[in-house]
């Protein structure tokens, strides 16, 4: 009788653990990490294009040195912020997003000021780099959206019953996602 009782308990425990959500949580955690890798990949692509853009601008015109310096400094700061994909907390993502936002603003100023230089606007290399940066910004937007969707799916999984019971026991915690940057609700003002 004891063997039957132990056998029954073993089956109940095995069944309850198989539905605890551990495997699905691991899969979703890995998906979040993969999406984060794509976000980093797109930001790195942008960082790699910037030196070429700056050198093209320098070579074509007597460009405002302050604007170029701001772009170079913002790129250096943005590439220095590294995040461990296992620690995607809201705080670390906010720090990362702030440094990338400063770079976006500096690039925006560079593009606006470049309009004042007809020689630069007509330069084919500059136009190609500008198009590459625009495409990269679009890729960043898509990568961030895909990352946020993966985080939402993961966070929902670990917060729903019965997964929420076991998630903490297995070390699964909620992950942060990207949010709109401060001032994103206002259109940038462009003056010529």
Secondary structure, 3 states (H helix, E strand, C coil): CHHHHHHHHHHHHHHHHHCCCHHHHHHHHHHHHHHHHHHHHHHHHHHHHHHHHHHHHHHHCCCCHHHHHHHHHHHHHHHHCCCCCCCCCHHHHHHHHHHHHHHHHHHHHHHHHHCCCHHHHHCHHHHHHHHHHHHHHHHHHHHHHHHHHHHHHHHHHHHCCCHHHHHCCCCCCCCCCCCCCCCCCCCCCCCC
